[in-house]
Amino acid sequence: MDIRQLRYFVAIAEEGSLTAAAQRVNVAQPSLSQHVIALEQELDVKLLERSPRGVSLTQPGEVLLTHAREVIAALERAREAVRQSDEAPRGEVAFGLPSSIAMVLSVPLAETVRLELPKVKFRAIDAMSGFIKTWLEDQSIDLGILYDLGSVRHLSHRELMTEELHFFSAPDAWPFKTAPGSPVPLKALEGVELVLPSPHHGLRSMIDRIARGQGVALHVTTEMDGLGQIKTMVARGSGYTVLAPAAAIDFVERGELIMAPIVEPAMVRPVYLVRNPAKPETRASREMERLTLDVIHDLVARGIWQALDTSRTALHAS
């Protein structure tokens, strides 16, 4: 059994016809038939059922098809890796980023890629976590950042950091008797008009789950899935919100919002870098992963991204 025979067999299986497969692989039909016969003799099984309407796979044929596709894909990955090993990384890397993370990470990462990987095209996609999970599953993107692994826990993932959510208020609308920016007990949020994402949003699900666990009934007066709109509304004094510091660093630096840690208990969430091992891993995507860790480490070390850096742990492949 060799790779050529496997390619021919896959073509026959996918075309459902020896004639169509012969045209696809540019081999005479009698020769193609001989390759199949040789495979059947070597394996001592019948791989194809022939009929006037074409060919179909037997059960052993179905098993061989699965493995043949894996072998061919592995060979292509090996060829691509060898071709790229002696040259600068090149190609496109698509990266799915939740809005709150894109706010702090996308620009410094893009600038770093531009300097260190000039032949790599970085495509940052700002989207909700649900879309990022889908794109990872169907291999539309190379890398993604997620807060909750949920249904994609089987994919390769690395914990990057843990973030503590904070309470945000307009400077002139601080709702408590304590000094603006003082720690806010979770119980104190019961009497505050909150502007939060809708319930299907990952951030809202986490906030609701923690609040319910503590017996805290939140008063959500407005639901918005747009991060920019939430911050603008709160900065205008029309409500309050709960976000990760990175999501509102722009408004805080301009003095339009003040933030305070939430305590008793703190609201903590992990942040993961995720890839689908079924998608061929290019040198460009590996280098992008390396740069992502470096940039995150730098942002956290400089206090630009307020989080506990755990990015030096190993990638977990499930």
Backbone torsions as a table, in degrees:
resi	resn	phi	psi	omega
1	MET	NA	128.0	178.3
2	ASP	-131.7	173.2	-174.5
3	ILE	-64.0	-32.8	179.5
4	ARG	-64.3	-44.4	178.3
5	GLN	-61.5	-39.8	179.4
6	LEU	-65.2	-40.1	177.1
7	ARG	-62.0	-43.3	179.4
8	TYR	-62.9	-43.6	-178.7
9	PHE	-62.7	-42.9	178.6
10	VAL	-62.0	-40.9	178.9
11	ALA	-61.5	-43.5	179.0
12	ILE	-63.1	-45.8	-178.6
13	ALA	-62.0	-41.2	-176.6
14	GLU	-77.2	-31.6	-179.3
15	GLU	-85.2	-27.5	-178.7
16	GLY	71.6	15.7	-176.8
17	SER	-156.6	132.7	176.8
18	LEU	-65.3	-38.0	-179.5
19	THR	-63.6	-48.6	-179.8
20	ALA	-65.1	-38.9	178.9
21	ALA	-65.7	-39.0	179.1
22	ALA	-61.8	-40.0	177.7
23	GLN	-67.1	-38.5	-178.1
24	ARG	-65.3	-42.3	-176.8
25	VAL	-98.0	0.6	176.6
26	ASN	60.3	49.2	177.9
27	VAL	-132.0	143.5	179.0
28	ALA	-61.7	142.3	-176.1
29	GLN	-58.9	-43.1	178.1
30	PRO	-58.9	-38.5	178.7
31	SER	-66.1	-39.2	178.7
32	LEU	-62.6	-42.5	178.8
33	SER	-61.6	-39.5	179.9
34	GLN	-64.5	-37.2	177.8
35	HIS	-63.5	-39.9	178.9
36	VAL	-66.8	-43.3	178.8
37	ILE	-60.9	-40.9	178.9
38	ALA	-63.2	-40.6	177.1
39	LEU	-62.2	-45.3	-178.8
40	GLU	-63.6	-38.5	178.5
41	GLN	-68.0	-40.4	-179.7
42	GLU	-65.7	-40.8	-177.3
43	LEU	-88.0	-13.2	-180.0
44	ASP	59.8	41.1	175.5
45	VAL	-142.7	162.8	173.8
46	LYS	-94.7	124.7	-175.0
47	LEU	-98.1	-30.3	-174.8
48	LEU	-127.5	145.8	168.9
49	GLU	-106.0	122.3	-178.1
50	ARG	-99.8	139.7	178.2
51	SER	-149.2	169.3	178.0
52	PRO	-59.2	-22.9	-178.3
53	ARG	-88.7	-2.9	179.9
54	GLY	132.7	-148.5	-179.5
55	VAL	-127.5	151.3	175.1
56	SER	-135.5	159.4	-176.7
57	LEU	-85.7	141.1	168.7
58	THR	-80.0	176.6	177.1
59	GLN	-60.8	-46.0	174.4
60	PRO	-60.6	-32.7	177.6
61	GLY	-65.2	-38.8	177.2
62	GLU	-62.6	-41.4	179.2
63	VAL	-63.7	-45.1	-179.7
64	LEU	-64.0	-37.1	-179.0
65	LEU	-60.8	-44.0	179.2
66	THR	-58.7	-48.0	-178.3
67	HIS	-71.0	-35.3	-179.9
68	ALA	-63.4	-41.2	177.9
69	ARG	-63.8	-40.5	178.7
70	GLU	-64.1	-41.6	-179.9
71	VAL	-65.4	-43.7	-179.7
72	ILE	-64.8	-42.9	179.0
73	ALA	-63.8	-40.2	179.3
74	ALA	-64.7	-38.6	178.5
75	LEU	-64.5	-40.8	179.0
76	GLU	-64.7	-40.2	177.6
77	ARG	-63.5	-39.6	178.9
78	ALA	-64.5	-42.6	178.8
79	ARG	-62.1	-43.2	-178.9
80	GLU	-66.4	-39.3	179.6
81	ALA	-64.6	-40.8	179.1
82	VAL	-66.4	-42.3	-179.8
83	ARG	-62.2	-37.7	-175.9
84	GLN	-85.7	-13.3	-172.8
85	SER	-66.4	-22.8	-175.2
86	ASP	-109.6	19.4	179.9
87	GLU	-144.3	167.3	178.9
88	ALA	-64.6	142.6	177.8
89	PRO	-55.3	140.0	179.8
90	ARG	-145.5	165.2	178.2
91	GLY	111.1	179.7	-178.7
92	GLU	-98.2	141.1	173.3
93	VAL	-124.7	118.0	179.2
94	ALA	-95.7	128.9	-171.9
95	PHE	-128.5	117.4	178.2
96	GLY	-89.1	123.5	-175.7
97	LEU	-126.9	128.0	171.5
98	PRO	-60.8	151.6	-174.6
99	SER	-55.3	-41.5	-176.6
100	SER	-66.0	-29.8	179.2
101	ILE	-85.8	-38.2	177.6
102	ALA	-56.8	-32.4	-178.8
103	MET	-56.8	-39.9	-174.4
104	VAL	-105.4	-24.8	-171.5
105	LEU	-100.7	-35.5	-167.3
106	SER	-61.6	-43.7	-177.3
107	VAL	-69.1	-52.0	178.4
108	PRO	-62.0	-33.2	177.5
109	LEU	-68.7	-42.7	178.7
110	ALA	-62.1	-40.8	179.5
111	GLU	-66.1	-37.8	178.9
112	THR	-67.8	-42.1	177.5
113	VAL	-61.5	-42.5	-179.3
114	ARG	-58.7	-37.0	-178.2
115	LEU	-82.6	-43.3	-172.0
116	GLU	-95.0	-24.6	-179.3
117	LEU	-129.1	67.4	-172.4
118	PRO	-63.0	-19.6	-179.4
119	LYS	-96.9	3.7	178.7
120	VAL	-100.6	131.1	176.2
121	LYS	-94.9	113.1	-178.9
122	PHE	-90.5	122.6	179.0
123	ARG	-117.9	102.5	179.0
124	ALA	-91.1	127.5	-177.7
125	ILE	-116.6	112.2	-179.7
126	ASP	-85.4	115.2	-174.9
127	ALA	-155.0	166.4	174.8
128	MET	-72.0	154.6	-174.3
129	SER	-58.4	-36.0	-179.7
130	GLY	-59.7	-41.1	177.8
131	PHE	-67.5	-40.8	-179.1
132	ILE	-62.1	-41.8	177.6
133	LYS	-59.9	-44.6	179.8
134	THR	-62.6	-44.3	-178.6
135	TRP	-66.5	-33.8	175.1
136	LEU	-66.2	-43.2	-179.5
137	GLU	-62.5	-45.3	-177.4
138	ASP	-89.5	8.6	174.0
139	GLN	65.6	27.4	176.8
140	SER	-75.3	-24.1	179.3
141	ILE	-125.8	159.3	-179.0
142	ASP	-87.3	-40.0	-176.5
143	LEU	-137.5	155.2	175.7
144	GLY	-149.6	154.1	173.7
145	ILE	-113.5	130.9	-176.9
146	LEU	-134.8	153.4	174.6
147	TYR	-92.9	-35.5	-176.1
148	ASP	-125.9	118.9	-178.7
149	LEU	-69.7	-39.8	174.9
150	GLY	46.4	-118.7	-174.7
151	SER	-74.2	-7.3	180.0
152	VAL	-109.7	22.8	-179.4
153	ARG	-60.7	-22.6	-179.6
154	HIS	-75.1	-13.0	179.7
155	LEU	-80.9	162.7	178.6
156	SER	-68.5	131.7	-177.1
157	HIS	-146.5	152.6	179.2
158	ARG	-135.2	129.4	176.4
159	GLU	-74.9	127.7	-178.3
160	LEU	-94.0	-41.1	-173.7
161	MET	-170.6	172.6	167.9
162	THR	-122.9	136.9	-179.4
163	GLU	-113.0	144.6	171.3
164	GLU	-102.8	126.5	176.7
165	LEU	-71.5	147.9	-178.5
166	HIS	-123.9	159.2	174.2
167	PHE	-90.1	137.2	-177.8
168	PHE	-123.4	139.9	-178.6
169	SER	-144.5	155.0	168.3
170	ALA	-67.9	145.4	-177.2
171	PRO	-55.7	-34.8	-176.7
172	ASP	-97.9	15.1	-178.4
173	ALA	-130.9	26.0	-179.8
174	TRP	-57.9	123.3	-169.4
175	PRO	-89.8	-3.2	-174.5
176	PHE	-110.5	166.6	179.7
177	LYS	-79.9	-13.1	178.2
178	THR	-76.9	169.1	178.7
179	ALA	-66.5	141.2	177.7
180	PRO	-53.1	131.7	-179.7
181	GLY	92.6	-5.4	178.0
182	SER	-69.5	152.8	178.1
183	PRO	-54.0	140.4	-176.7
184	VAL	-113.4	115.7	175.4
185	PRO	-63.1	141.6	-179.0
186	LEU	-55.0	-37.5	-178.6
187	LYS	-60.1	-29.2	-177.5
188	ALA	-68.9	-16.9	-178.6
189	LEU	-74.0	-12.6	-178.0
190	GLU	-58.4	-35.8	-175.1
191	GLY	-97.5	15.2	-174.2
192	VAL	-110.5	136.9	177.7
193	GLU	-77.1	112.1	-173.9
194	LEU	-101.8	144.7	170.8
195	VAL	-111.5	111.8	-175.6
196	LEU	-134.0	163.1	173.8
197	PRO	-63.6	166.6	179.2
198	SER	-71.2	163.2	-171.5
199	PRO	-58.7	-25.6	-178.2
200	HIS	-79.7	-7.4	179.9
201	HIS	-77.9	139.8	-176.1
202	GLY	-58.7	-40.4	179.7
203	LEU	-63.3	-46.0	-179.8
204	ARG	-63.0	-41.2	179.4
205	SER	-59.2	-41.7	180.0
206	MET	-66.3	-46.3	-179.4
207	ILE	-59.8	-47.0	179.8
208	ASP	-61.7	-41.6	-177.7
209	ARG	-63.0	-45.4	-179.3
210	ILE	-67.5	-42.2	-179.6
211	ALA	-62.4	-45.0	178.8
212	ARG	-60.9	-40.5	-179.6
213	GLY	-63.2	-25.2	179.4
214	GLN	-100.1	4.1	-179.4
215	GLY	69.6	28.5	-178.5
216	VAL	-102.1	124.8	178.8
217	ALA	-96.7	107.7	-178.6
218	LEU	-78.6	148.1	179.9
219	HIS	-108.1	88.7	-177.9
220	VAL	-93.0	110.5	-177.0
221	THR	-93.2	-24.9	-177.9
222	THR	-140.3	136.4	176.3
223	GLU	-115.2	127.4	178.5
224	MET	-141.8	134.1	178.0
225	ASP	-94.3	-5.0	178.0
226	GLY	-90.3	117.9	-178.0
227	LEU	-60.4	-42.1	-179.7
228	GLY	-62.4	-40.0	179.9
229	GLN	-68.0	-38.5	178.2
230	ILE	-60.6	-48.9	-177.8
231	LYS	-64.0	-40.3	-179.9
232	THR	-64.3	-43.5	-179.0
233	MET	-63.9	-42.8	179.9
234	VAL	-67.5	-40.4	179.1
235	ALA	-62.9	-24.9	178.2
236	ARG	-85.4	1.6	178.7
237	GLY	80.9	17.8	-176.7
238	SER	-100.6	31.5	179.1
239	GLY	143.0	-175.3	-178.2
240	TYR	-135.9	164.3	-178.9
241	THR	-147.5	171.7	176.6
242	VAL	-126.8	121.2	-177.4
243	LEU	-145.0	168.0	168.1
244	ALA	-76.5	145.8	-179.6
245	PRO	-53.1	-38.0	-178.2
246	ALA	-61.4	-28.6	-175.8
247	ALA	-71.8	-21.6	-175.2
248	ALA	-127.0	19.6	-176.2
249	ILE	-60.8	-31.8	-179.5
250	ASP	-65.2	-44.7	-180.0
251	PHE	-69.4	-36.7	180.0
252	VAL	-66.7	-43.5	-178.7
253	GLU	-65.1	-29.5	178.2
254	ARG	-85.3	-2.7	179.4
255	GLY	79.5	14.2	-179.1
256	GLU	-86.4	-21.1	177.7
257	LEU	-135.8	152.0	168.3
258	ILE	-119.7	151.4	-178.1
259	MET	-127.4	155.5	-179.4
260	ALA	-143.6	140.8	178.1
261	PRO	-66.9	145.3	175.5
262	ILE	-94.4	133.0	-176.2
263	VAL	-129.7	169.0	174.6
264	GLU	56.8	54.9	1.7
265	PRO	-101.5	172.2	172.0
266	ALA	-73.2	150.4	175.3
267	MET	-99.6	107.1	-174.3
268	VAL	-117.5	137.0	176.5
269	ARG	-136.5	141.5	176.0
270	PRO	-81.4	156.3	177.4
271	VAL	-123.2	129.5	-174.4
272	TYR	-120.0	143.9	167.4
273	LEU	-97.4	126.6	-171.3
274	VAL	-127.4	141.2	170.5
275	ARG	-138.7	156.6	177.7
276	ASN	-96.7	114.4	-177.4
277	PRO	-64.9	-15.4	177.7
278	ALA	-74.3	-21.3	178.7
279	LYS	-83.8	127.9	-180.0
280	PRO	-51.9	129.0	-177.1
281	GLU	-90.3	118.2	179.5
282	THR	-92.1	163.1	176.5
283	ARG	-63.2	-35.3	179.3
284	ALA	-62.4	-42.1	-179.5
285	SER	-70.1	-34.5	176.4
286	ARG	-64.7	-42.5	179.0
287	GLU	-67.6	-34.3	176.7
288	MET	-63.6	-40.6	177.9
289	GLU	-62.6	-43.1	179.2
290	ARG	-61.4	-45.9	-179.3
291	LEU	-65.7	-35.6	178.3
292	THR	-59.6	-45.1	178.6
293	LEU	-62.9	-41.6	-179.7
294	ASP	-64.2	-44.7	-178.1
295	VAL	-66.3	-43.2	178.7
296	ILE	-61.7	-44.6	179.4
297	HIS	-58.2	-41.9	-179.5
298	ASP	-67.6	-43.8	-178.8
299	LEU	-63.8	-40.5	179.4
300	VAL	-70.3	-42.3	-179.0
301	ALA	-62.2	-33.4	-179.1
302	ARG	-87.7	-0.6	178.0
303	GLY	79.5	6.0	178.4
304	ILE	-72.6	-35.9	176.8
305	TRP	-112.9	108.9	-177.3
306	GLN	-81.6	101.3	-178.2
307	ALA	-165.3	167.4	174.1
308	LEU	-95.0	114.3	-175.5
309	ASP	-73.9	118.6	173.8
310	THR	-121.7	21.8	-170.7
311	SER	-73.5	-8.1	-178.6
312	ARG	-88.2	3.1	175.4
313	THR	-76.2	160.0	-174.9
314	ALA	-75.9	154.1	175.5
315	LEU	-67.2	135.1	179.9
316	HIS	-100.8	119.4	178.8
317	ALA	-106.1	113.3	-178.2
318	SER	-83.3	NA	NA
